[in-house]
Amino acid sequence: MLDLEAMIKNMTEERDELKREYEVFSTDNYTRQGWVYFKHSFYYISSTTKFWRDSRNDCLQRGADLMIINSKEEQVCMRLTWIGLTDRETEGTWRWVDGTLLNTSYWATGEPNSYQGRDEDCGEIRFYGSENSWNDASCTSQKYWICEKTVAF
């Protein structure tokens, strides 16, 4: 009898937790806050400019992180924004903000290049309308940014 009661209690707790998660991740809730839904992720597109680190902090405060580009569709939809890509830890080793190494990239011709010896350790989408549009830029430049919150259903 105790096992059955414990199972019912656990199932009730799981149900309640799923309800709470649904409320947090419901499309209407995010849409009201200015998020856009696309292929299992919500995106928040800034309307102001900030440094890369400040942009990332804004995303983290929203329970998200700077956008990680996992598909050609994501790449084509975005422009003139910080993305969650940096080589700040080790020059030339580009990593996403979640720590994964860069595998597929969309660098513009000649990029990344630390132009004229500048310290350009943060990734941005720069050239709208071109598939290969990434640029390395100074992290202290102010740019728009995109937060991404992945939702697993």
Summary of the structure (lengths in Angstrom):
residues: 153
radius of gyration: 19.2
end to end distance: 33.5
largest distance: 74.5
contacts: 412
relative contact order: 0.20
helix: 32%
strand: 25%
